[in-house]
Amino acid sequence: MSSESSHSQETAEARAAFTASLQSVGANLDTDLRARATNLHENSTAIAKQEDELKRTTKGLAKQSNELEKLANQGRDGLKEIGDIQNWAELIERDLLIVEETLKLAEEEDRKNGKQIPESKLRRWF
């Protein structure tokens, strides 16, 4: 019986050692998991603050983008007006060149026919 008792005691000791080992590993894992959970909780608060700041910054950028778009549109409209004015000026210049050429041709025709147009009449048109 002593052998059986010895074997039973060894089994109990092995079981106790195994249980202690499992508890030790469990405690180590538990400590590590608790530390990670605490870290995650703290980081979630920081992330929420960063998210709020990012939303504010995004709204500010959207507002600035709208203002820049308005400015770009005003500049585009201004350039279009300048183009319209330039086109108008070119049309007037072309018309004046036609009038000038017509007057030259008329003056030459009058000279060929012996007529002289007084300078005072020509200056009145220019």
Summary of the structure (lengths in Angstrom):
residues: 126
radius of gyration: 49.8
end to end distance: 141.9
largest distance: 160.5
contacts: 245
relative contact order: 0.03
helix: 94%
strand: 0%
